[in-house]
Amino acid sequence: MNTATIRIPEEKRNILKAISSMENRKLNEVIVELIDEYIERHKETLELLSIPGFHDELIASSNKFKKTQGVTIEDARKEMES
């Protein structure tokens, strides 16, 4: 497995070291677990953004919403029912 060097502020590193020591785990294991959790949290967003045109459609919808200030729930229900 290839490795990489990362810089972590000393204050955060000390906290991570204390946690890993308390859990009787290697610091590397804790950091890899944190990275895995971060990736998992963002995986769906990455999948959506990989859909061709999705990002542009999202931006256009957001701009349209900002211009029109949205719709009421009642109007949205009527639109969905029709």
mmCIF file of the N, C-alpha and C atoms, coordinates in Angstrom:
data_MODEL
# 
_entry.id   MODEL 
# 
loop_
_atom_site.group_PDB 
_atom_site.id 
_atom_site.type_symbol 
_atom_site.label_atom_id 
_atom_site.label_alt_id 
_atom_site.label_comp_id 
_atom_site.label_asym_id 
_atom_site.label_entity_id 
_atom_site.label_seq_id 
_atom_site.pdbx_PDB_ins_code 
_atom_site.Cartn_x 
_atom_site.Cartn_y 
_atom_site.Cartn_z 
_atom_site.occupancy 
_atom_site.B_iso_or_equiv 
_atom_site.pdbx_formal_charge 
_atom_site.auth_seq_id 
_atom_site.auth_comp_id 
_atom_site.auth_asym_id 
_atom_site.auth_atom_id 
_atom_site.pdbx_PDB_model_num 
ATOM 1   N N  . MET A 1 1  ? 0.845   -1.174 0.000   1.00 0.00 ? 1  MET A N  1 
ATOM 2   C CA . MET A 1 1  ? 0.000   0.000  0.000   1.00 0.00 ? 1  MET A CA 1 
ATOM 3   C C  . MET A 1 1  ? 0.890   1.236  0.000   1.00 0.00 ? 1  MET A C  1 
ATOM 4   N N  . ASN A 1 2  ? 0.555   2.173  -0.890  1.00 0.00 ? 2  ASN A N  1 
ATOM 5   C CA . ASN A 1 2  ? 1.279   3.443  -0.910  1.00 0.00 ? 2  ASN A CA 1 
ATOM 6   C C  . ASN A 1 2  ? 0.844   4.287  0.281   1.00 0.00 ? 2  ASN A C  1 
ATOM 7   N N  . THR A 1 3  ? 1.734   5.130  0.726   1.00 0.00 ? 3  THR A N  1 
ATOM 8   C CA . THR A 1 3  ? 1.415   6.005  1.850   1.00 0.00 ? 3  THR A CA 1 
ATOM 9   C C  . THR A 1 3  ? 1.636   7.444  1.454   1.00 0.00 ? 3  THR A C  1 
ATOM 10  N N  . ALA A 1 4  ? 1.091   8.344  2.260   1.00 0.00 ? 4  ALA A N  1 
ATOM 11  C CA . ALA A 1 4  ? 1.273   9.769  2.035   1.00 0.00 ? 4  ALA A CA 1 
ATOM 12  C C  . ALA A 1 4  ? 1.534   10.424 3.383   1.00 0.00 ? 4  ALA A C  1 
ATOM 13  N N  . THR A 1 5  ? 2.233   11.509 3.345   1.00 0.00 ? 5  THR A N  1 
ATOM 14  C CA . THR A 1 5  ? 2.490   12.271 4.559   1.00 0.00 ? 5  THR A CA 1 
ATOM 15  C C  . THR A 1 5  ? 1.498   13.423 4.611   1.00 0.00 ? 5  THR A C  1 
ATOM 16  N N  . ILE A 1 6  ? 0.886   13.623 5.774   1.00 0.00 ? 6  ILE A N  1 
ATOM 17  C CA . ILE A 1 6  ? -0.030  14.753 5.940   1.00 0.00 ? 6  ILE A CA 1 
ATOM 18  C C  . ILE A 1 6  ? 0.434   15.584 7.124   1.00 0.00 ? 6  ILE A C  1 
ATOM 19  N N  . ARG A 1 7  ? 0.106   16.855 7.073   1.00 0.00 ? 7  ARG A N  1 
ATOM 20  C CA . ARG A 1 7  ? 0.442   17.750 8.183   1.00 0.00 ? 7  ARG A CA 1 
ATOM 21  C C  . ARG A 1 7  ? -0.821  17.971 9.005   1.00 0.00 ? 7  ARG A C  1 
ATOM 22  N N  . ILE A 1 8  ? -0.707  17.726 10.282  1.00 0.00 ? 8  ILE A N  1 
ATOM 23  C CA . ILE A 1 8  ? -1.819  17.912 11.211  1.00 0.00 ? 8  ILE A CA 1 
ATOM 24  C C  . ILE A 1 8  ? -1.340  18.879 12.284  1.00 0.00 ? 8  ILE A C  1 
ATOM 25  N N  . PRO A 1 9  ? -2.143  19.889 12.576  1.00 0.00 ? 9  PRO A N  1 
ATOM 26  C CA . PRO A 1 9  ? -1.743  20.802 13.650  1.00 0.00 ? 9  PRO A CA 1 
ATOM 27  C C  . PRO A 1 9  ? -1.452  20.017 14.932  1.00 0.00 ? 9  PRO A C  1 
ATOM 28  N N  . GLU A 1 10 ? -0.410  20.431 15.629  1.00 0.00 ? 10 GLU A N  1 
ATOM 29  C CA . GLU A 1 10 ? 0.051   19.703 16.811  1.00 0.00 ? 10 GLU A CA 1 
ATOM 30  C C  . GLU A 1 10 ? -1.069  19.489 17.830  1.00 0.00 ? 10 GLU A C  1 
ATOM 31  N N  . GLU A 1 11 ? -1.895  20.489 18.016  1.00 0.00 ? 11 GLU A N  1 
ATOM 32  C CA . GLU A 1 11 ? -2.994  20.402 18.977  1.00 0.00 ? 11 GLU A CA 1 
ATOM 33  C C  . GLU A 1 11 ? -3.943  19.248 18.626  1.00 0.00 ? 11 GLU A C  1 
ATOM 34  N N  . LYS A 1 12 ? -4.293  19.140 17.346  1.00 0.00 ? 12 LYS A N  1 
ATOM 35  C CA . LYS A 1 12 ? -5.183  18.065 16.897  1.00 0.00 ? 12 LYS A CA 1 
ATOM 36  C C  . LYS A 1 12 ? -4.466  16.721 16.954  1.00 0.00 ? 12 LYS A C  1 
ATOM 37  N N  . ARG A 1 13 ? -3.207  16.700 16.586  1.00 0.00 ? 13 ARG A N  1 
ATOM 38  C CA . ARG A 1 13 ? -2.436  15.460 16.639  1.00 0.00 ? 13 ARG A CA 1 
ATOM 39  C C  . ARG A 1 13 ? -2.377  14.925 18.061  1.00 0.00 ? 13 ARG A C  1 
ATOM 40  N N  . ASN A 1 14 ? -2.176  15.813 19.026  1.00 0.00 ? 14 ASN A N  1 
ATOM 41  C CA . ASN A 1 14 ? -2.107  15.374 20.424  1.00 0.00 ? 14 ASN A CA 1 
ATOM 42  C C  . ASN A 1 14 ? -3.432  14.774 20.892  1.00 0.00 ? 14 ASN A C  1 
ATOM 43  N N  . ILE A 1 15 ? -4.528  15.377 20.457  1.00 0.00 ? 15 ILE A N  1 
ATOM 44  C CA . ILE A 1 15 ? -5.839  14.843 20.818  1.00 0.00 ? 15 ILE A CA 1 
ATOM 45  C C  . ILE A 1 15 ? -6.030  13.470 20.176  1.00 0.00 ? 15 ILE A C  1 
ATOM 46  N N  . LEU A 1 16 ? -5.682  13.348 18.896  1.00 0.00 ? 16 LEU A N  1 
ATOM 47  C CA . LEU A 1 16 ? -5.804  12.058 18.211  1.00 0.00 ? 16 LEU A CA 1 
ATOM 48  C C  . LEU A 1 16 ? -4.923  10.992 18.862  1.00 0.00 ? 16 LEU A C  1 
ATOM 49  N N  . LYS A 1 17 ? -3.728  11.383 19.257  1.00 0.00 ? 17 LYS A N  1 
ATOM 50  C CA . LYS A 1 17 ? -2.831  10.436 19.933  1.00 0.00 ? 17 LYS A CA 1 
ATOM 51  C C  . LYS A 1 17 ? -3.428  9.970  21.256  1.00 0.00 ? 17 LYS A C  1 
ATOM 52  N N  . ALA A 1 18 ? -4.041  10.892 21.988  1.00 0.00 ? 18 ALA A N  1 
ATOM 53  C CA . ALA A 1 18 ? -4.659  10.533 23.265  1.00 0.00 ? 18 ALA A CA 1 
ATOM 54  C C  . ALA A 1 18 ? -5.820  9.569  23.045  1.00 0.00 ? 18 ALA A C  1 
ATOM 55  N N  . ILE A 1 19 ? -6.634  9.853  22.031  1.00 0.00 ? 19 ILE A N  1 
ATOM 56  C CA . ILE A 1 19 ? -7.765  8.971  21.724  1.00 0.00 ? 19 ILE A CA 1 
ATOM 57  C C  . ILE A 1 19 ? -7.271  7.600  21.308  1.00 0.00 ? 19 ILE A C  1 
ATOM 58  N N  . SER A 1 20 ? -6.291  7.559  20.418  1.00 0.00 ? 20 SER A N  1 
ATOM 59  C CA . SER A 1 20 ? -5.795  6.258  19.956  1.00 0.00 ? 20 SER A CA 1 
ATOM 60  C C  . SER A 1 20 ? -5.175  5.470  21.106  1.00 0.00 ? 20 SER A C  1 
ATOM 61  N N  . SER A 1 21 ? -4.502  6.163  22.003  1.00 0.00 ? 21 SER A N  1 
ATOM 62  C CA . SER A 1 21 ? -3.918  5.495  23.165  1.00 0.00 ? 21 SER A CA 1 
ATOM 63  C C  . SER A 1 21 ? -5.005  4.947  24.079  1.00 0.00 ? 21 SER A C  1 
ATOM 64  N N  . MET A 1 22 ? -6.039  5.757  24.290  1.00 0.00 ? 22 MET A N  1 
ATOM 65  C CA . MET A 1 22 ? -7.146  5.345  25.148  1.00 0.00 ? 22 MET A CA 1 
ATOM 66  C C  . MET A 1 22 ? -7.845  4.111  24.569  1.00 0.00 ? 22 MET A C  1 
ATOM 67  N N  . GLU A 1 23 ? -7.951  4.049  23.250  1.00 0.00 ? 23 GLU A N  1 
ATOM 68  C CA . GLU A 1 23 ? -8.612  2.926  22.584  1.00 0.00 ? 23 GLU A CA 1 
ATOM 69  C C  . GLU A 1 23 ? -7.650  1.784  22.271  1.00 0.00 ? 23 GLU A C  1 
ATOM 70  N N  . ASN A 1 24 ? -6.389  1.955  22.664  1.00 0.00 ? 24 ASN A N  1 
ATOM 71  C CA . ASN A 1 24 ? -5.352  0.952  22.413  1.00 0.00 ? 24 ASN A CA 1 
ATOM 72  C C  . ASN A 1 24 ? -5.260  0.616  20.915  1.00 0.00 ? 24 ASN A C  1 
ATOM 73  N N  . ARG A 1 25 ? -5.229  1.680  20.107  1.00 0.00 ? 25 ARG A N  1 
ATOM 74  C CA . ARG A 1 25 ? -5.139  1.545  18.655  1.00 0.00 ? 25 ARG A CA 1 
ATOM 75  C C  . ARG A 1 25 ? -3.984  2.401  18.148  1.00 0.00 ? 25 ARG A C  1 
ATOM 76  N N  . LYS A 1 26 ? -3.517  2.063  16.961  1.00 0.00 ? 26 LYS A N  1 
ATOM 77  C CA . LYS A 1 26 ? -2.473  2.866  16.335  1.00 0.00 ? 26 LYS A CA 1 
ATOM 78  C C  . LYS A 1 26 ? -3.094  4.161  15.815  1.00 0.00 ? 26 LYS A C  1 
ATOM 79  N N  . LEU A 1 27 ? -2.319  5.233  15.878  1.00 0.00 ? 27 LEU A N  1 
ATOM 80  C CA . LEU A 1 27 ? -2.779  6.531  15.396  1.00 0.00 ? 27 LEU A CA 1 
ATOM 81  C C  . LEU A 1 27 ? -3.178  6.438  13.929  1.00 0.00 ? 27 LEU A C  1 
ATOM 82  N N  . ASN A 1 28 ? -2.422  5.697  13.151  1.00 0.00 ? 28 ASN A N  1 
ATOM 83  C CA . ASN A 1 28 ? -2.718  5.517  11.734  1.00 0.00 ? 28 ASN A CA 1 
ATOM 84  C C  . ASN A 1 28 ? -4.116  4.923  11.541  1.00 0.00 ? 28 ASN A C  1 
ATOM 85  N N  . GLU A 1 29 ? -4.486  3.943  12.362  1.00 0.00 ? 29 GLU A N  1 
ATOM 86  C CA . GLU A 1 29 ? -5.802  3.319  12.248  1.00 0.00 ? 29 GLU A CA 1 
ATOM 87  C C  . GLU A 1 29 ? -6.913  4.334  12.483  1.00 0.00 ? 29 GLU A C  1 
ATOM 88  N N  . VAL A 1 30 ? -6.727  5.178  13.470  1.00 0.00 ? 30 VAL A N  1 
ATOM 89  C CA . VAL A 1 30 ? -7.735  6.199  13.788  1.00 0.00 ? 30 VAL A CA 1 
ATOM 90  C C  . VAL A 1 30 ? -7.871  7.167  12.617  1.00 0.00 ? 30 VAL A C  1 
ATOM 91  N N  . ILE A 1 31 ? -6.761  7.611  12.063  1.00 0.00 ? 31 ILE A N  1 
ATOM 92  C CA . ILE A 1 31 ? -6.796  8.567  10.955  1.00 0.00 ? 31 ILE A CA 1 
ATOM 93  C C  . ILE A 1 31 ? -7.427  7.945  9.717   1.00 0.00 ? 31 ILE A C  1 
ATOM 94  N N  . VAL A 1 32 ? -7.081  6.706  9.410   1.00 0.00 ? 32 VAL A N  1 
ATOM 95  C CA . VAL A 1 32 ? -7.674  6.027  8.254   1.00 0.00 ? 32 VAL A CA 1 
ATOM 96  C C  . VAL A 1 32 ? -9.183  5.880  8.453   1.00 0.00 ? 32 VAL A C  1 
ATOM 97  N N  . GLU A 1 33 ? -9.615  5.561  9.661   1.00 0.00 ? 33 GLU A N  1 
ATOM 98  C CA . GLU A 1 33 ? -11.046 5.449  9.955   1.00 0.00 ? 33 GLU A CA 1 
ATOM 99  C C  . GLU A 1 33 ? -11.751 6.796  9.743   1.00 0.00 ? 33 GLU A C  1 
ATOM 100 N N  . LEU A 1 34 ? -11.124 7.872  10.195  1.00 0.00 ? 34 LEU A N  1 
ATOM 101 C CA . LEU A 1 34 ? -11.704 9.205  10.004  1.00 0.00 ? 34 LEU A CA 1 
ATOM 102 C C  . LEU A 1 34 ? -11.825 9.547  8.521   1.00 0.00 ? 34 LEU A C  1 
ATOM 103 N N  . ILE A 1 35 ? -10.805 9.216  7.751   1.00 0.00 ? 35 ILE A N  1 
ATOM 104 C CA . ILE A 1 35 ? -10.829 9.480  6.312   1.00 0.00 ? 35 ILE A CA 1 
ATOM 105 C C  . ILE A 1 35 ? -11.930 8.659  5.648   1.00 0.00 ? 35 ILE A C  1 
ATOM 106 N N  . ASP A 1 36 ? -12.053 7.389  6.027   1.00 0.00 ? 36 ASP A N  1 
ATOM 107 C CA . ASP A 1 36 ? -13.106 6.535  5.466   1.00 0.00 ? 36 ASP A CA 1 
ATOM 108 C C  . ASP A 1 36 ? -14.492 7.099  5.755   1.00 0.00 ? 36 ASP A C  1 
ATOM 109 N N  . GLU A 1 37 ? -14.713 7.572  6.969   1.00 0.00 ? 37 GLU A N  1 
ATOM 110 C CA . GLU A 1 37 ? -16.003 8.161  7.332   1.00 0.00 ? 37 GLU A CA 1 
ATOM 111 C C  . GLU A 1 37 ? -16.267 9.425  6.526   1.00 0.00 ? 37 GLU A C  1 
ATOM 112 N N  . TYR A 1 38 ? -15.255 10.234 6.337   1.00 0.00 ? 38 TYR A N  1 
ATOM 113 C CA . TYR A 1 38 ? -15.391 11.475 5.557   1.00 0.00 ? 38 TYR A CA 1 
ATOM 114 C C  . TYR A 1 38 ? -15.771 11.151 4.108   1.00 0.00 ? 38 TYR A C  1 
ATOM 115 N N  . ILE A 1 39 ? -15.097 10.176 3.527   1.00 0.00 ? 39 ILE A N  1 
ATOM 116 C CA . ILE A 1 39 ? -15.383 9.767  2.150   1.00 0.00 ? 39 ILE A CA 1 
ATOM 117 C C  . ILE A 1 39 ? -16.815 9.252  2.048   1.00 0.00 ? 39 ILE A C  1 
ATOM 118 N N  . GLU A 1 40 ? -17.232 8.434  2.991   1.00 0.00 ? 40 GLU A N  1 
ATOM 119 C CA . GLU A 1 40 ? -18.585 7.873  2.973   1.00 0.00 ? 40 GLU A CA 1 
ATOM 120 C C  . GLU A 1 40 ? -19.639 8.973  3.031   1.00 0.00 ? 40 GLU A C  1 
ATOM 121 N N  . ARG A 1 41 ? -19.400 9.989  3.861   1.00 0.00 ? 41 ARG A N  1 
ATOM 122 C CA . ARG A 1 41 ? -20.357 11.100 3.985   1.00 0.00 ? 41 ARG A CA 1 
ATOM 123 C C  . ARG A 1 41 ? -20.500 11.880 2.683   1.00 0.00 ? 41 ARG A C  1 
ATOM 124 N N  . HIS A 1 42 ? -19.457 11.919 1.874   1.00 0.00 ? 42 HIS A N  1 
ATOM 125 C CA . HIS A 1 42 ? -19.475 12.720 0.655   1.00 0.00 ? 42 HIS A CA 1 
ATOM 126 C C  . HIS A 1 42 ? -19.668 11.891 -0.614  1.00 0.00 ? 42 HIS A C  1 
ATOM 127 N N  . LYS A 1 43 ? -19.758 10.586 -0.474  1.00 0.00 ? 43 LYS A N  1 
ATOM 128 C CA . LYS A 1 43 ? -19.857 9.693  -1.625  1.00 0.00 ? 43 LYS A CA 1 
ATOM 129 C C  . LYS A 1 43 ? -21.090 9.994  -2.483  1.00 0.00 ? 43 LYS A C  1 
ATOM 130 N N  . GLU A 1 44 ? -22.246 10.180 -1.858  1.00 0.00 ? 44 GLU A N  1 
ATOM 131 C CA . GLU A 1 44 ? -23.469 10.437 -2.611  1.00 0.00 ? 44 GLU A CA 1 
ATOM 132 C C  . GLU A 1 44 ? -23.362 11.731 -3.410  1.00 0.00 ? 44 GLU A C  1 
ATOM 133 N N  . THR A 1 45 ? -22.789 12.759 -2.805  1.00 0.00 ? 45 THR A N  1 
ATOM 134 C CA . THR A 1 45 ? -22.611 14.035 -3.507  1.00 0.00 ? 45 THR A CA 1 
ATOM 135 C C  . THR A 1 45 ? -21.719 13.845 -4.727  1.00 0.00 ? 45 THR A C  1 
ATOM 136 N N  . LEU A 1 46 ? -20.638 13.107 -4.569  1.00 0.00 ? 46 LEU A N  1 
ATOM 137 C CA . LEU A 1 46 ? -19.741 12.862 -5.702  1.00 0.00 ? 46 LEU A CA 1 
ATOM 138 C C  . LEU A 1 46 ? -20.442 12.087 -6.806  1.00 0.00 ? 46 LEU A C  1 
ATOM 139 N N  . GLU A 1 47 ? -21.276 11.104 -6.413  1.00 0.00 ? 47 GLU A N  1 
ATOM 140 C CA . GLU A 1 47 ? -22.010 10.327 -7.407  1.00 0.00 ? 47 GLU A CA 1 
ATOM 141 C C  . GLU A 1 47 ? -22.986 11.220 -8.172  1.00 0.00 ? 47 GLU A C  1 
ATOM 142 N N  . LEU A 1 48 ? -23.686 12.098 -7.455  1.00 0.00 ? 48 LEU A N  1 
ATOM 143 C CA . LEU A 1 48 ? -24.630 13.001 -8.117  1.00 0.00 ? 48 LEU A CA 1 
ATOM 144 C C  . LEU A 1 48 ? -23.908 13.961 -9.058  1.00 0.00 ? 48 LEU A C  1 
ATOM 145 N N  . LEU A 1 49 ? -22.789 14.497 -8.602  1.00 0.00 ? 49 LEU A N  1 
ATOM 146 C CA . LEU A 1 49 ? -22.054 15.452 -9.430  1.00 0.00 ? 49 LEU A CA 1 
ATOM 147 C C  . LEU A 1 49 ? -21.414 14.799 -10.652 1.00 0.00 ? 49 LEU A C  1 
ATOM 148 N N  . SER A 1 50 ? -21.295 13.471 -10.638 1.00 0.00 ? 50 SER A N  1 
ATOM 149 C CA . SER A 1 50 ? -20.715 12.776 -11.799 1.00 0.00 ? 50 SER A CA 1 
ATOM 150 C C  . SER A 1 50 ? -21.746 12.566 -12.904 1.00 0.00 ? 50 SER A C  1 
ATOM 151 N N  . ILE A 1 51 ? -23.043 12.826 -12.620 1.00 0.00 ? 51 ILE A N  1 
ATOM 152 C CA . ILE A 1 51 ? -24.086 12.704 -13.638 1.00 0.00 ? 51 ILE A CA 1 
ATOM 153 C C  . ILE A 1 51 ? -23.929 13.876 -14.609 1.00 0.00 ? 51 ILE A C  1 
ATOM 154 N N  . PRO A 1 52 ? -23.800 13.583 -15.909 1.00 0.00 ? 52 PRO A N  1 
ATOM 155 C CA . PRO A 1 52 ? -23.612 14.666 -16.887 1.00 0.00 ? 52 PRO A CA 1 
ATOM 156 C C  . PRO A 1 52 ? -24.746 15.693 -16.815 1.00 0.00 ? 52 PRO A C  1 
ATOM 157 N N  . GLY A 1 53 ? -24.381 16.952 -16.688 1.00 0.00 ? 53 GLY A N  1 
ATOM 158 C CA . GLY A 1 53 ? -25.340 18.042 -16.671 1.00 0.00 ? 53 GLY A CA 1 
ATOM 159 C C  . GLY A 1 53 ? -25.997 18.301 -15.326 1.00 0.00 ? 53 GLY A C  1 
ATOM 160 N N  . PHE A 1 54 ? -25.777 17.437 -14.350 1.00 0.00 ? 54 PHE A N  1 
ATOM 161 C CA . PHE A 1 54 ? -26.451 17.596 -13.061 1.00 0.00 ? 54 PHE A CA 1 
ATOM 162 C C  . PHE A 1 54 ? -26.047 18.898 -12.378 1.00 0.00 ? 54 PHE A C  1 
ATOM 163 N N  . HIS A 1 55 ? -24.768 19.189 -12.374 1.00 0.00 ? 55 HIS A N  1 
ATOM 164 C CA . HIS A 1 55 ? -24.285 20.399 -11.705 1.00 0.00 ? 55 HIS A CA 1 
ATOM 165 C C  . HIS A 1 55 ? -24.903 21.650 -12.330 1.00 0.00 ? 55 HIS A C  1 
ATOM 166 N N  . ASP A 1 56 ? -24.918 21.712 -13.658 1.00 0.00 ? 56 ASP A N  1 
ATOM 167 C CA . ASP A 1 56 ? -25.500 22.876 -14.342 1.00 0.00 ? 56 ASP A CA 1 
ATOM 168 C C  . ASP A 1 56 ? -26.989 22.999 -14.037 1.00 0.00 ? 56 ASP A C  1 
ATOM 169 N N  . GLU A 1 57 ? -27.686 21.864 -14.018 1.00 0.00 ? 57 GLU A N  1 
ATOM 170 C CA . GLU A 1 57 ? -29.124 21.870 -13.713 1.00 0.00 ? 57 GLU A CA 1 
ATOM 171 C C  . GLU A 1 57 ? -29.366 22.322 -12.271 1.00 0.00 ? 57 GLU A C  1 
ATOM 172 N N  . LEU A 1 58 ? -28.517 21.886 -11.377 1.00 0.00 ? 58 LEU A N  1 
ATOM 173 C CA . LEU A 1 58 ? -28.628 22.273 -9.972  1.00 0.00 ? 58 LEU A CA 1 
ATOM 174 C C  . LEU A 1 58 ? -28.430 23.780 -9.807  1.00 0.00 ? 58 LEU A C  1 
ATOM 175 N N  . ILE A 1 59 ? -27.430 24.320 -10.470 1.00 0.00 ? 59 ILE A N  1 
ATOM 176 C CA . ILE A 1 59 ? -27.157 25.761 -10.403 1.00 0.00 ? 59 ILE A CA 1 
ATOM 177 C C  . ILE A 1 59 ? -28.329 26.543 -10.999 1.00 0.00 ? 59 ILE A C  1 
ATOM 178 N N  . ALA A 1 60 ? -28.843 26.089 -12.148 1.00 0.00 ? 60 ALA A N  1 
ATOM 179 C CA . ALA A 1 60 ? -29.964 26.776 -12.792 1.00 0.00 ? 60 ALA A CA 1 
ATOM 180 C C  . ALA A 1 60 ? -31.197 26.754 -11.884 1.00 0.00 ? 60 ALA A C  1 
ATOM 181 N N  . SER A 1 61 ? -31.468 25.619 -11.256 1.00 0.00 ? 61 SER A N  1 
ATOM 182 C CA . SER A 1 61 ? -32.619 25.521 -10.350 1.00 0.00 ? 61 SER A CA 1 
ATOM 183 C C  . SER A 1 61 ? -32.442 26.430 -9.151  1.00 0.00 ? 61 SER A C  1 
ATOM 184 N N  . SER A 1 62 ? -31.237 26.483 -8.630  1.00 0.00 ? 62 SER A N  1 
ATOM 185 C CA . SER A 1 62 ? -30.950 27.340 -7.483  1.00 0.00 ? 62 SER A CA 1 
ATOM 186 C C  . SER A 1 62 ? -31.155 28.807 -7.841  1.00 0.00 ? 62 SER A C  1 
ATOM 187 N N  . ASN A 1 63 ? -30.663 29.209 -9.017  1.00 0.00 ? 63 ASN A N  1 
ATOM 188 C CA . ASN A 1 63 ? -30.833 30.593 -9.470  1.00 0.00 ? 63 ASN A CA 1 
ATOM 189 C C  . ASN A 1 63 ? -32.298 30.934 -9.680  1.00 0.00 ? 63 ASN A C  1 
ATOM 190 N N  . LYS A 1 64 ? -33.055 29.979 -10.255 1.00 0.00 ? 64 LYS A N  1 
ATOM 191 C CA . LYS A 1 64 ? -34.483 30.193 -10.478 1.00 0.00 ? 64 LYS A CA 1 
ATOM 192 C C  . LYS A 1 64 ? -35.195 30.368 -9.137  1.00 0.00 ? 64 LYS A C  1 
ATOM 193 N N  . PHE A 1 65 ? -34.845 29.542 -8.178  1.00 0.00 ? 65 PHE A N  1 
ATOM 194 C CA . PHE A 1 65 ? -35.452 29.632 -6.852  1.00 0.00 ? 65 PHE A CA 1 
ATOM 195 C C  . PHE A 1 65 ? -35.160 30.989 -6.215  1.00 0.00 ? 65 PHE A C  1 
ATOM 196 N N  . LYS A 1 66 ? -33.919 31.433 -6.330  1.00 0.00 ? 66 LYS A N  1 
ATOM 197 C CA . LYS A 1 66 ? -33.543 32.728 -5.753  1.00 0.00 ? 66 LYS A CA 1 
ATOM 198 C C  . LYS A 1 66 ? -34.324 33.874 -6.383  1.00 0.00 ? 66 LYS A C  1 
ATOM 199 N N  . LYS A 1 67 ? -34.554 33.808 -7.694  1.00 0.00 ? 67 LYS A N  1 
ATOM 200 C CA . LYS A 1 67 ? -35.270 34.876 -8.394  1.00 0.00 ? 67 LYS A CA 1 
ATOM 201 C C  . LYS A 1 67 ? -36.751 34.898 -8.042  1.00 0.00 ? 67 LYS A C  1 
ATOM 202 N N  . THR A 1 68 ? -37.347 33.735 -7.924  1.00 0.00 ? 68 THR A N  1 
ATOM 203 C CA . THR A 1 68 ? -38.796 33.658 -7.693  1.00 0.00 ? 68 THR A CA 1 
ATOM 204 C C  . THR A 1 68 ? -39.141 33.580 -6.215  1.00 0.00 ? 68 THR A C  1 
ATOM 205 N N  . GLN A 1 69 ? -38.143 33.439 -5.368  1.00 0.00 ? 69 GLN A N  1 
ATOM 206 C CA . GLN A 1 69 ? -38.348 33.319 -3.919  1.00 0.00 ? 69 GLN A CA 1 
ATOM 207 C C  . GLN A 1 69 ? -39.164 32.087 -3.559  1.00 0.00 ? 69 GLN A C  1 
ATOM 208 N N  . GLY A 1 70 ? -39.196 31.103 -4.450  1.00 0.00 ? 70 GLY A N  1 
ATOM 209 C CA . GLY A 1 70 ? -39.866 29.846 -4.139  1.00 0.00 ? 70 GLY A CA 1 
ATOM 210 C C  . GLY A 1 70 ? -41.371 29.924 -4.297  1.00 0.00 ? 70 GLY A C  1 
ATOM 211 N N  . VAL A 1 71 ? -42.033 28.858 -3.884  1.00 0.00 ? 71 VAL A N  1 
ATOM 212 C CA . VAL A 1 71 ? -43.488 28.776 -3.954  1.00 0.00 ? 71 VAL A CA 1 
ATOM 213 C C  . VAL A 1 71 ? -44.016 28.318 -2.606  1.00 0.00 ? 71 VAL A C  1 
ATOM 214 N N  . THR A 1 72 ? -45.297 28.542 -2.400  1.00 0.00 ? 72 THR A N  1 
ATOM 215 C CA . THR A 1 72 ? -45.903 28.083 -1.153  1.00 0.00 ? 72 THR A CA 1 
ATOM 216 C C  . THR A 1 72 ? -46.079 26.569 -1.210  1.00 0.00 ? 72 THR A C  1 
ATOM 217 N N  . ILE A 1 73 ? -46.255 25.964 -0.072  1.00 0.00 ? 73 ILE A N  1 
ATOM 218 C CA . ILE A 1 73 ? -46.476 24.516 -0.015  1.00 0.00 ? 73 ILE A CA 1 
ATOM 219 C C  . ILE A 1 73 ? -47.764 24.160 -0.748  1.00 0.00 ? 73 ILE A C  1 
ATOM 220 N N  . GLU A 1 74 ? -48.782 24.998 -0.595  1.00 0.00 ? 74 GLU A N  1 
ATOM 221 C CA . GLU A 1 74 ? -50.059 24.744 -1.266  1.00 0.00 ? 74 GLU A CA 1 
ATOM 222 C C  . GLU A 1 74 ? -49.885 24.736 -2.782  1.00 0.00 ? 74 GLU A C  1 
ATOM 223 N N  . ASP A 1 75 ? -49.140 25.714 -3.302  1.00 0.00 ? 75 ASP A N  1 
ATOM 224 C CA . ASP A 1 75 ? -48.899 25.765 -4.748  1.00 0.00 ? 75 ASP A CA 1 
ATOM 225 C C  . ASP A 1 75 ? -48.089 24.560 -5.215  1.00 0.00 ? 75 ASP A C  1 
ATOM 226 N N  . ALA A 1 76 ? -47.135 24.139 -4.411  1.00 0.00 ? 76 ALA A N  1 
ATOM 227 C CA . ALA A 1 76 ? -46.325 22.974 -4.771  1.00 0.00 ? 76 ALA A CA 1 
ATOM 228 C C  . ALA A 1 76 ? -47.198 21.723 -4.800  1.00 0.00 ? 76 ALA A C  1 
ATOM 229 N N  . ARG A 1 77 ? -48.102 21.582 -3.835  1.00 0.00 ? 77 ARG A N  1 
ATOM 230 C CA . ARG A 1 77 ? -49.015 20.427 -3.816  1.00 0.00 ? 77 ARG A CA 1 
ATOM 231 C C  . ARG A 1 77 ? -49.908 20.424 -5.042  1.00 0.00 ? 77 ARG A C  1 
ATOM 232 N N  . LYS A 1 78 ? -50.448 21.600 -5.389  1.00 0.00 ? 78 LYS A N  1 
ATOM 233 C CA . LYS A 1 78 ? -51.303 21.696 -6.575  1.00 0.00 ? 78 LYS A CA 1 
ATOM 234 C C  . LYS A 1 78 ? -50.530 21.296 -7.820  1.00 0.00 ? 78 LYS A C  1 
ATOM 235 N N  . GLU A 1 79 ? -49.283 21.762 -7.906  1.00 0.00 ? 79 GLU A N  1 
ATOM 236 C CA . GLU A 1 79 ? -48.446 21.439 -9.081  1.00 0.00 ? 79 GLU A CA 1 
ATOM 237 C C  . GLU A 1 79 ? -48.188 19.940 -9.160  1.00 0.00 ? 79 GLU A C  1 
ATOM 238 N N  . MET A 1 80 ? -47.969 19.315 -8.012  1.00 0.00 ? 80 MET A N  1 
ATOM 239 C CA . MET A 1 80 ? -47.691 17.876 -7.990  1.00 0.00 ? 80 MET A CA 1 
ATOM 240 C C  . MET A 1 80 ? -48.941 17.060 -8.340  1.00 0.00 ? 80 MET A C  1 
ATOM 241 N N  . GLU A 1 81 ? -50.102 17.557 -7.940  1.00 0.00 ? 81 GLU A N  1 
ATOM 242 C CA . GLU A 1 81 ? -51.355 16.840 -8.186  1.00 0.00 ? 81 GLU A CA 1 
ATOM 243 C C  . GLU A 1 81 ? -51.806 16.950 -9.630  1.00 0.00 ? 81 GLU A C  1 
ATOM 244 N N  . SER A 1 82 ? -51.371 17.994 -10.320 1.00 0.00 ? 82 SER A N  1 
ATOM 245 C CA . SER A 1 82 ? -51.836 18.181 -11.706 1.00 0.00 ? 82 SER A CA 1 
ATOM 246 C C  . SER A 1 82 ? -50.993 17.418 -12.700 1.00 0.00 ? 82 SER A C  1 
# 
